[in-house]
Amino acid sequence: MGRTTDPESRRSQLNDAILSTVRGGFRIVGGMVQMAAGITRLVAVTAIKAAAAVEGAVGATESDEEEPNPKPPKVAA
């Protein structure tokens, strides 16, 4: 690449470099936002599944704790 002495050409190259850097920064920030959204969704789905499992376990425990209906006493004939 040859050396340019034209100030307009240097300014144009500098502007292109700045725009490229800013665009890259926005892509990085956008990727970080997408990752944060994905992680948040993953945590939310995991919490919902864990809550459902706990609810099922509590329901099973409560049904185990209930005493069966006692049988009526036999009457002698």
N, C-alpha and C positions, 0 to 999 in steps of 0.2 A: 504494500500500500504506500503510495507516494505521499510525500509531505505536502500539505496544502497551506498556502499562505493567505487564501481568501478568507476574511473574517466571517462572511456569510456562510460559507461551507462548513467552517468549524462550528459556528452557532447551530447549524442544522444538525450536524453530527451530535453535538451536545444535547440538543432537544430530543433527538431520537433516543439517545442513551437514557435520558431522564424519563421519557415516556415508557421505555421498555422496563426500566427499574420499577416505576410506579405500577405498571401493569402486572409485573411479577409479584409485587407486594400484595396487590389486590387478589391475585390468584391464591397466594399463600393464606391470606386472611379468609377468603372464601372457603378454602379447604378446611381450615380450622373450624369455621362455623358449621360446615357440614359434618365434620367429625364430632363436634360437641352435640349436634342434634341427634346423630346416630347413637352416641353413647347414652344420651338422655333417654332416648326411646328404648334402648336395650335395658337400662336400669328400671324404667317404668314397667316394661313387660315382665321382667324378672320379679319385681315387687308384686305385681298382680298375681302371677302364678304362685308365688310363695304364700300370699294371703289366701288364695283359694285352697292350697294344700293345708294350711293351718286350719282353715274353716272346716275342711273335710275331716281333719284329725280330731278337732274339737267335737264335731257332730258324732263321730264314731265313738269317742270317749263318753259322751253324754248318753248315748244309747246303751253302752256297756254298763253304765252305772245304775240304770233304772232296774229296779227289782221286778222280777216277773210276778204276775198276779198269783197270789197264794190260792191253792186248791181248797175248795170247801171241805170241811170234815165229813168223813163218811158216817152215815147214820146206820146204827145197828138195827137189823130187822128182826 
